[in-house]
Amino acid sequence: MAHWEGGVCQLTGRTVCSLDATVTNVNDMQATVSLTGYSWSDIVDAWGFDLWVGNGTVLGASGINGESKTHPRWSTTTKVPSGGLRRTVTVPRAWGEDTTLAVWCRYSDSNPVKYHGRLDASVTIPRMTSPVHAVSAVADKAAVLPGEPVSLTVTDSNGASKAQMDHFEIWCGGRLVAKGATDHTNNRSETFSIVPSDYAPVGSDLDITVKSVHEWYGTYPEACATVTVKVLGGVVTVYDPTGTKRTGLVTAYDSTGAARPVVLTAYDASGNARAVR
């Protein structure tokens, strides 16, 4: 809750107004602003006074003329509110930026009617944030040989989100390697095929980042997930006694006994290196 004091009286030069403002009931689309205005009773003469509490015209907020009530004053003995004027307005939330709502409290003699003082303040309504959504991905293989493709099935999940699905993206090593079709169907899946060895050295792991991109009032929030696929070490093709081709991994061991993947390389007549399979 915010609290202000001010509104100098034209007759006495003293403060005449007090205003409290509370922002509540903030949901996806709007918020409630509750205002309570008071005047200082030691300023009020025997004729009494009227107090107005109002708001500005921001994004269609209603009640720009405010409301008045006679004698919503502070107690002179206990210094606590005696009544007060309450006003509630509902304000739409904006998606791109916070909203500033102008609010005020003013005091006037009731007999004779004469404007005495006004306190101006402002209340901030937080912007709408893009709804939370999620993405998941499943690879059909946990490990592949050099040159072997992997199939990724990517699924968007936005639950009760109001954000509109736009497209999927596949990233490898910080590079965008595939972009799905623009399709505004929420909670959908799409399948991609990539060759992990095109983006990671033999014998290493490739972290594949998948993104589900949504559209939210001209912005494009992303949800991300990661799938790791291992690119296996070098392979060699051998034949068994029946002449059937067999493909197996070639592994060497270092002095500590740890396995190390081996890439077999041959050279053609021009001296260019060629991987052996």
SELUM-883755 format. One record per residue (C-alpha): residue in one letter; residue number from 1; x negated, z, y. Coordinates in steps of 0.25 Angstrom, whole numbers. Each point is the difference from the previous one (the first is absolute). Last residue first. Layout:
N
domar, pator, u, w, v
a, NUM, X, Z, Y
...
This chain:
277
domar, pator, u, w, v
r, 277, -138, -169, -189
v, 276, -14, -2, 8
a, 275, 0, 0, 15
r, 274, -7, -11, 6
a, 273, -12, 1, 9
n, 272, -4, -13, 7
g, 271, -14, -6, -4
s, 270, 4, -14, 0
a, 269, -1, -1, -15
d, 268, 10, 11, -1
y, 267, -4, 15, 0
a, 266, 6, 11, -9
t, 265, 5, 14, 4
l, 264, 5, 11, -9
v, 263, 6, 11, 8
v, 262, -3, 14, -6
p, 261, 9, 12, 1
r, 260, -8, 13, -1
a, 259, 2, 11, -10
a, 258, -7, 14, 2
g, 257, -10, 3, -10
t, 256, -10, 7, 10
s, 255, -10, -11, -1
d, 254, 11, -11, 3
y, 253, 10, -6, -10
a, 252, 4, -14, 0
t, 251, 14, -6, -3
v, 250, 5, -14, -3
l, 249, 15, 0, -1
g, 248, 6, -9, -12
t, 247, 6, -13, -2
r, 246, 2, -6, -14
k, 245, 1, -14, -4
t, 244, 3, -3, -14
g, 243, -10, -8, -8
t, 242, 3, 8, -13
p, 241, -13, 7, 1
d, 240, 4, 6, 14
y, 239, -3, -8, 13
v, 238, -5, 6, 13
t, 237, 4, -1, 14
v, 236, -7, 9, 10
v, 235, 6, 9, 11
g, 234, -5, 6, 13
g, 233, 6, 13, 5
l, 232, 15, 3, 2
v, 231, 7, 0, 13
k, 230, 8, 13, 0
v, 229, 14, 0, 7
t, 228, 4, 10, 10
v, 227, 14, 0, 6
t, 226, 3, 6, 14
a, 225, 13, 2, 8
c, 224, 4, -2, 14
a, 223, 12, 1, 9
e, 222, 0, -8, 13
p, 221, 7, 0, 13
y, 220, 3, -13, 7
t, 219, 5, 2, 14
g, 218, 11, -9, 7
y, 217, 11, 9, -2
w, 216, -4, 5, -14
e, 215, -5, -11, -10
h, 214, -6, 4, -13
v, 213, -13, -3, -6
s, 212, -3, 4, -15
k, 211, -15, 1, -2
v, 210, -8, -1, -12
t, 209, -15, 4, 0
i, 208, -8, -4, -12
d, 207, -12, 9, -3
l, 206, -10, -8, -9
d, 205, -9, 8, -9
s, 204, -14, -5, -4
g, 203, -7, -7, -12
v, 202, 0, -14, 6
p, 201, 1, 1, 15
a, 200, 13, 0, 8
y, 199, 9, -10, 7
d, 198, 0, -13, -8
s, 197, -2, 9, -13
p, 196, 14, 6, 3
v, 195, 7, -14, -2
i, 194, 14, 1, 6
s, 193, 14, -2, -5
f, 192, 12, 6, 8
t, 191, 14, 4, -4
e, 190, 11, 4, 9
s, 189, 10, 12, 0
r, 188, 12, 4, 9
n, 187, 5, 13, 6
n, 186, 5, -7, 12
t, 185, 3, -15, 1
h, 184, -5, -5, 13
d, 183, -9, -10, -6
t, 182, -12, -6, 6
a, 181, -8, -5, -11
g, 180, -12, 7, -5
k, 179, -14, 0, 6
a, 178, -13, -1, -8
v, 177, -15, 2, 2
l, 176, 0, 9, 13
r, 175, -14, 5, 0
g, 174, -5, 14, 1
g, 173, -6, 0, -14
c, 172, 12, -5, -6
w, 171, 14, 0, 7
i, 170, 13, -5, -5
e, 169, 12, -1, 10
f, 168, 15, 1, -2
h, 167, 11, -5, 9
d, 166, 11, 4, 10
m, 165, 9, 11, -5
q, 164, 10, 5, 11
a, 163, -2, 15, 5
k, 162, 13, 8, -1
s, 161, -6, 8, -11
a, 160, 9, 7, -10
g, 159, -9, -2, -12
n, 158, -11, -10, 5
s, 157, -7, -4, -13
d, 156, -8, -13, -1
t, 155, -5, -4, -13
v, 154, -13, -8, -3
t, 153, -3, -6, -14
l, 152, -15, -4, -1
s, 151, -5, -10, -10
v, 150, -15, 0, -3
p, 149, -8, -12, -1
e, 148, -13, -2, -8
g, 147, -12, -7, 7
p, 146, -9, 12, -4
l, 145, 7, 8, -11
v, 144, 11, 9, 3
a, 143, 3, 15, 0
a, 142, 13, 8, 2
k, 141, 9, -11, -3
d, 140, 14, -4, 3
a, 139, -1, 7, 14
v, 138, 11, 9, 5
a, 137, 3, 1, 15
s, 136, 8, 10, 8
v, 135, 5, 0, 15
a, 134, 7, 10, 8
h, 133, 9, 2, 12
v, 132, 2, 10, 12
p, 131, 9, -4, 11
s, 130, -7, -4, 13
t, 129, 0, 10, 10
m, 128, 10, 1, 11
r, 127, -5, 5, 13
p, 126, 1, 14, 5
i, 125, 10, 4, 11
t, 124, -7, 6, 11
v, 123, 7, 9, 11
s, 122, -1, -1, 15
a, 121, 2, 9, 12
d, 120, 7, 0, 13
l, 119, 5, 13, 7
r, 118, 10, -2, 11
g, 117, 4, 9, 12
h, 116, 10, 4, 10
y, 115, 11, -11, 1
k, 114, 12, 5, 9
v, 113, 14, 3, -4
p, 112, 5, 11, 9
n, 111, 3, 7, -8
s, 110, -5, -4, -14
d, 109, -15, 1, 4
s, 108, -8, -10, -8
y, 107, -11, 0, -11
r, 106, -7, -11, -7
c, 105, -6, -1, -14
w, 104, -7, -13, -5
v, 103, -4, -9, -12
a, 102, -7, -13, 0
l, 101, -2, -4, -15
t, 100, -14, -6, -4
t, 99, 0, -8, -13
d, 98, -12, -1, -9
e, 97, -4, -13, -3
g, 96, 2, -12, -9
w, 95, 12, 4, -9
a, 94, 9, 6, 11
r, 93, 9, 12, -4
p, 92, 14, 0, 5
v, 91, 4, 12, 9
t, 90, 12, 9, -3
v, 89, 3, 9, 12
t, 88, 4, 15, 0
r, 87, 3, 8, 13
r, 86, 1, 15, 1
l, 85, 2, 7, 13
g, 84, -4, 15, 0
g, 83, 8, 11, -4
s, 82, -7, 12, 6
p, 81, -15, -2, -3
v, 80, -9, 12, -1
k, 79, -7, 7, 12
t, 78, 6, 13, -4
t, 77, 4, 5, 14
t, 76, 3, -13, 8
s, 75, 6, -7, -12
w, 74, -3, -15, 1
r, 73, 11, -9, 4
p, 72, 10, -10, -6
h, 71, 10, 3, 11
t, 70, 9, -13, 0
k, 69, -3, -11, -9
s, 68, -4, -14, 2
e, 67, -3, -12, -9
g, 66, -10, -11, 0
n, 65, 3, -13, 8
i, 64, -9, -8, -10
g, 63, 8, 4, -12
s, 62, -5, -10, -10
a, 61, -14, -4, -5
g, 60, 0, -15, 0
l, 59, -15, -2, -3
v, 58, -3, 9, 12
t, 57, 10, 3, 11
g, 56, -4, 13, 5
n, 55, 6, 14, -4
g, 54, 8, 11, 6
v, 53, 2, 14, 3
w, 52, 9, 4, 12
l, 51, 2, 14, 6
d, 50, 11, 5, 9
f, 49, -1, 11, 9
g, 48, 6, 14, 4
w, 47, 7, 3, 13
a, 46, -7, 14, 1
d, 45, -13, -6, 1
v, 44, -9, -5, -11
i, 43, -15, 1, 2
d, 42, -1, 14, -8
s, 41, 7, -7, -11
w, 40, -11, -10, -3
s, 39, 6, -13, -6
y, 38, 1, -4, -14
g, 37, 0, -13, -9
t, 36, 0, -2, -15
l, 35, -3, -14, -6
s, 34, 1, -4, -14
v, 33, -7, -14, -4
t, 32, 5, -5, -13
a, 31, -9, -11, -7
q, 30, 3, -14, -5
m, 29, -3, -11, -10
d, 28, -8, 5, -12
n, 27, 3, 15, 3
v, 26, -3, 10, 10
n, 25, 11, 11, 0
t, 24, -6, 8, 11
v, 23, -7, -2, 14
t, 22, 1, 13, 8
a, 21, 1, 1, 15
d, 20, 1, 12, 9
l, 19, 2, -1, 15
s, 18, -1, 10, 12
c, 17, 5, -2, 14
v, 16, 0, 7, 13
t, 15, -15, 2, 5
r, 14, -1, 5, 14
g, 13, 0, -8, 13
t, 12, 11, 9, 5
l, 11, 10, -11, 6
q, 10, -4, -13, -7
c, 9, -2, 7, -14
v, 8, -12, -5, -7
g, 7, 3, -5, -14
g, 6, -10, 6, -9
e, 5, -2, 6, -14
w, 4, -2, -7, -13
h, 3, 0, 3, -15
a, 2, -3, -8, -12
m, 1, 5, 3, -14
